[in-house]
């Protein structure tokens, strides 16, 4: 019996009832099914007659079943001896990294903790000779029970026919890309799983810290050493074990299981998958994660930690912190009353005055122009560029009109270039944009050439008036507001800047 003769309701091995077809590609079909013997949901792969890699998938599934790590998707059964070959796996219900990033990038500690769990899981699998080779945000799951799961180990490579001359390094790069995505909600190799492609400067994806302010330098370095194999301090990270060791001390913050009185997540809609997120399946809209419910996971996905004991520990820690805060507050009040308070500087009349932050000056550009470097034609409404620096938000500069938000894939971006006349130190900017969702970067350099401009800040999905503060001051004669994605405007797509104000030092 071939896959294409199987319909919902069919049974395999007399126990696995196929309930819903989840996805189908290249002769491999994923089903949501019920193990009637044990009364539990399972995921079942079946294969069309002539599917070229059935034996490889079954062998990989059997090998995966022997990996001793609860964070690996369990394989319950695999058989290719009968008329219909099949693989039966755990049906994972929860939120994938794809689901979580639909709400924006994760906090750095949460991102690092999640990828650390994945790295440890893959390091265990690598020790048995198994690799993933197809890591995407849909493969990294937080189950509703609060455990981390990595789906597709061994099986995905066999399903897709993926091989690599250095599989350990291949997976290390995949882990680096997952951390990149978790920190920025972008994917470094172009669009992936609904994520926007990373901004590219001088032919290379921006580092996470160039896209999002507040990314710790240590995590930025780990991403570069893993995803891009950059020979930075310590050298490239070429295995899951090296990445796990580099992240060994990060906190493991994962959502708590839903409380008994909280409505559970809805069942996946027909034709969708909470199992792998691959093969064209669309995940059901996730419930927003609680901002209060987090706990530290053990290295087995967190399923064995007693929540009541953890709560008592947390209460004790919070109590100690409150006590310390009261003591510090009382000491500061006493110090200030006695005139010995720290953080004050003598004033001209012999008293004390708090230090004031250094004021920034408004930087006045000497001129403005449209910026459309190669492979563009150089024409980007330069005659309207002065409207963006005339102090009147009622006048505007806008890009040319394109057939798509990504400029028809003809170029990586276009922008507005400001000539400051002389080198200036830029600290922050206020941008008054048109309506619709803009993705942009701020570039600074000493020449009006992409090779000489450095990306110093980035914003995604912004419109109206926004304030952009650079993580570090940037110095140069030229400042570019560089659009990498523009919104729809009438029958086409274009970006709009009503006004730009730069602040810093001349």
Buried (B, 14 or more C-beta within 10 A) or exposed (E): EBBEEBEEEBEBBEBBBBBBBBBBEBBBBBBBBBBEEEEEBBBBBBBBBEBEBBEBBBBBBBBBBEBEBBBBBBBBBBBBEEEBBBBBBBBBBBBBBBBBBBEEBBEBBBBBBBBBBBBBBBBBBBEBEBBBBBBBBBBBBBBBBBBBBBBBBBBBBBBBEBEEEEBBBBBBBBBBBBBBBBBBBBBBEEEBBBBBBBBBBEEEBBBBBBBBBEBBEEBBBBBBBBBBBBEBEEEBBBBBBBBBBBBEEBEBBBBBBBEEEEEEBEEBEEEBBBBBBBBEBEBBEBBEBEEEBBBBBEBBBBBEBEEEEEEEEEEEEEEEEEEEEEEEEEEEEEEBEEEEBEEBEEEEEEEBEEEEEEEBEEBEBEEBBBBBBEEBEEEBBBEBBBBBBEEEEEBBBBBBEBEEBBBEEEBBBBBBBBBBEEEBBBBBBBBBBBEBBBBBBBBBBEEBEBEBBBBBBBBBEBBEEBEBEBBEBBBBBBBBBBBBBBBEBEEEBBBBBBBBBBBBBE
